[in-house]
Amino acid sequence: MGSAGLKYGADGKVAWNEIWGSFCDLAMAGGPPHKGTLLQPGTNIESDLDRYREVTAEICRGIAMVTELTADESPELGWVRVGCESPTMADWLCRAINMENVSARCADTILELPAGPAYRLEKEIKNVITVIAKTCHYWVEHMWSAQQREIATLFSKLAEDFPLLQPTPGDGSMISAAILDATGLQPTSHAYPGWLGFNCPDVPAAIWMMRALVVSNVLARREETVLFVPVHPKKEAVIDTVIHVYNLRGT
């Protein structure tokens, strides 16, 4: 999907549901991510609450137009909440959207997407609305009900070992050191709260490991050849899964 220009309705507002004619492959399927770097929730929000509420209102309006899902401001600043049709839908969208390099998190049927007072209409606001339009399109239009049930069964089975490991702000030094020691993957200096970056040999290696981690219940994403894995209190689960995936690719 190329970059589409904004279109406006008779009311002067962006007609979000009239912008896209087609969508490119998901990053989950090996396509290029929607963004080259991670779109994170805003900071210093309380200093500009009026603008923040304008941004969240527009993001929620756009989400409703392109997905027909309900959306509203999250109780936690920096996020908007989207009500999904099932926990499986929220879980799948969370994985797919993170792989597009837009922050997302989920719990039960709720998916949360980022927002901030510095978000611009033609940039960050559009990024959030575009990425959920793109991923929801694939979930609704390209997956039969039987496939969605199979995904639900898979997610349930994966959760028997541990739930989906999502980025959690904290000290990731133990995870980083253990992965380096076992795989030789060099940590990067990226400063994304909740994420650790590792240099892969090339783009195909980063894509392969990212996809393998996500189907192992560990969120992952990439920026060019850098693979990102979550900081999480279940350190051993993150470490063991990354090492396992690395070794699988080497066989």
C-alpha positions in Angstrom: 0.0 0.0 0.0 1.5 3.3 -1.0 1.2 6.5 1.1 -2.3 7.8 0.6 -3.2 11.4 0.8 -5.8 12.6 3.2 -9.4 13.1 1.9 -11.9 15.3 3.6 -15.7 15.0 3.9 -18.3 17.7 3.6 -18.0 18.4 7.3 -14.3 19.3 6.8 -13.1 16.3 8.7 -10.8 13.5 7.4 -12.8 10.8 5.6 -10.6 8.0 7.0 -12.8 5.3 5.4 -12.2 6.7 1.9 -8.4 6.8 1.8 -7.2 3.3 1.0 -7.9 1.3 -2.1 -5.6 -1.6 -1.3 -3.2 -2.9 1.3 0.3 -4.4 1.0 1.4 -7.5 2.8 1.5 -7.5 6.6 4.9 -7.4 8.2 3.7 -10.6 9.9 3.7 -12.2 6.5 7.2 -10.9 5.7 6.3 -7.6 4.1 7.9 -4.3 5.1 6.6 -2.9 8.4 4.4 0.2 8.2 6.9 2.3 10.1 10.7 2.2 10.0 10.9 3.0 13.7 8.6 2.3 16.6 5.7 4.7 17.2 5.4 5.0 21.0 2.8 6.5 23.3 3.2 10.2 23.9 5.1 11.8 26.9 4.4 14.9 29.0 0.8 14.4 28.3 -0.6 16.2 31.4 1.1 19.5 30.2 -1.2 19.6 27.1 -4.3 17.7 28.0 -6.6 19.7 25.6 -4.5 18.8 22.6 -4.2 15.2 23.8 -7.9 14.8 24.0 -8.2 16.3 20.5 -5.8 13.6 19.3 -7.5 10.7 21.0 -10.9 11.8 19.8 -9.7 11.9 16.2 -7.9 8.5 16.5 -11.0 7.0 18.0 -13.2 8.5 15.2 -10.9 7.2 12.6 -10.8 3.7 14.1 -14.6 3.5 14.2 -14.8 4.6 10.6 -12.3 2.1 9.2 -13.1 -0.9 11.4 -16.6 -0.4 12.9 -15.1 -1.3 16.3 -15.7 0.8 19.4 -12.8 3.0 20.5 -12.3 5.5 23.3 -9.7 7.0 25.5 -7.9 4.6 27.8 -7.9 5.3 31.6 -4.1 5.3 31.3 -2.7 8.3 29.5 -0.9 7.6 26.2 -3.4 5.0 24.9 -6.7 4.6 23.2 -8.8 1.4 23.8 -10.4 -0.6 21.0 -13.1 -3.2 21.8 -12.5 -6.3 19.7 -15.0 -9.1 18.9 -13.0 -11.7 20.8 -9.8 -12.2 22.9 -8.3 -14.0 19.9 -8.9 -11.0 17.6 -7.3 -8.6 20.2 -4.3 -11.0 20.6 -3.8 -11.4 16.9 -4.1 -7.7 16.2 -1.6 -6.9 19.0 1.0 -9.2 17.4 0.4 -7.9 13.9 0.4 -4.2 14.9 3.6 -4.5 16.9 5.3 -6.1 13.9 4.3 -3.0 11.9 6.3 -0.9 14.4 3.3 0.7 16.1 3.0 0.1 19.8 0.1 -2.1 20.8 -0.9 -4.1 23.9 -3.9 -6.3 24.7 -5.8 -7.9 27.5 -8.9 -10.0 27.0 -11.0 -8.3 24.3 -9.3 -4.9 24.7 -6.6 -3.7 22.3 -4.8 -0.5 23.1 -3.0 1.7 20.6 -0.7 4.7 21.2 -1.6 8.4 21.4 0.1 11.7 22.4 -0.4 15.4 22.3 2.4 15.8 19.8 0.8 13.5 17.3 0.1 15.2 13.9 -2.9 14.5 11.7 -1.0 13.6 8.6 1.7 11.6 10.5 1.2 9.8 13.8 -2.6 10.0 13.9 -2.7 8.6 10.3 -0.1 5.9 11.2 -2.3 4.6 14.0 -5.5 4.6 12.0 -3.7 3.1 8.9 -2.2 0.2 10.8 -5.4 -0.9 12.4 -7.3 -0.5 9.1 -4.7 -2.7 7.5 -4.6 -5.4 10.1 -8.3 -5.5 10.7 -8.8 -5.8 6.9 -6.7 -9.0 6.9 -8.4 -10.4 10.0 -12.0 -9.8 8.8 -11.6 -10.2 5.0 -8.8 -12.7 4.5 -9.5 -15.3 7.2 -12.3 -17.7 7.3 -14.1 -18.4 10.5 -12.4 -21.8 10.6 -9.0 -20.2 10.4 -9.9 -17.8 13.3 -11.0 -20.8 15.4 -7.7 -22.6 14.6 -5.8 -19.5 15.8 -7.9 -19.4 19.0 -7.0 -23.0 19.7 -3.3 -22.3 19.0 -3.2 -19.3 21.3 -5.0 -21.3 24.0 -2.4 -24.0 23.7 0.5 -21.6 23.8 -0.9 -19.9 26.9 -0.6 -23.2 28.8 3.2 -22.5 28.9 3.0 -18.8 29.4 0.7 -15.9 28.2 1.7 -13.6 25.4 4.9 -11.9 26.6 4.5 -8.2 26.0 7.0 -5.3 26.6 7.2 -4.3 30.2 9.4 -1.4 31.3 12.2 -2.6 33.5 15.8 -3.8 33.5 16.6 -6.0 30.6 20.3 -6.4 31.2 20.0 -10.1 32.4 18.0 -11.0 29.3 20.4 -9.1 27.0 23.5 -10.7 28.5 22.1 -14.2 28.4 21.0 -14.0 24.8 24.4 -12.5 23.8 26.3 -15.3 25.6 24.2 -18.1 24.1 23.8 -16.8 20.5 26.4 -14.2 19.9 23.7 -11.7 18.8 25.0 -8.3 19.7 22.7 -6.0 21.7 22.0 -2.5 20.2 21.8 0.9 21.9 18.2 1.5 21.0 16.3 3.1 23.9 12.7 1.8 23.6 11.1 1.2 27.0 10.3 -2.5 27.3 12.2 -3.6 24.2 15.7 -5.0 23.7 17.4 -4.8 20.2 19.8 -7.4 18.7 21.7 -7.1 15.5 20.9 -9.9 13.1 23.2 -10.9 10.1 20.7 -9.6 7.5 17.0 -8.7 7.0 15.9 -12.3 6.2 17.3 -13.5 9.5 15.6 -10.7 11.4 12.2 -11.5 9.7 12.6 -15.3 10.3 13.3 -14.9 14.0 10.6 -12.2 14.4 7.9 -14.5 13.0 9.1 -17.5 14.9 9.1 -15.6 18.2 5.6 -14.3 17.6 4.2 -17.8 17.0 6.0 -18.9 20.2 4.0 -16.3 22.3 6.8 -13.7 22.5 6.1 -10.4 20.9 8.8 -9.3 18.5 9.4 -6.7 15.7 12.2 -5.5 13.6 13.8 -2.3 12.3 15.9 -3.3 9.2 18.3 -6.0 10.5 17.6 -5.3 14.2 15.4 -7.8 16.0 13.5 -6.5 19.0 12.3 -8.7 21.9 10.4 -7.7 25.0 11.7 -7.0 28.5 9.4 -9.0 30.8 9.4 -10.4 34.4 9.4 -13.9 32.9 13.0 -13.5 31.9 13.8 -17.1 31.5 10.8 -17.5 29.1 12.1 -14.7 26.9 15.7 -16.0 27.0 14.9 -19.6 26.3 12.5 -18.8 23.5 15.0 -16.5 21.7 17.8 -19.1 22.1 15.5 -21.8 20.8 14.4 -19.8 17.8 18.0 -18.8 17.0 19.1 -22.5 17.2 16.2 -23.6 15.0 17.2 -21.2 12.3 20.7 -22.5 12.4 19.7 -26.1 11.7 
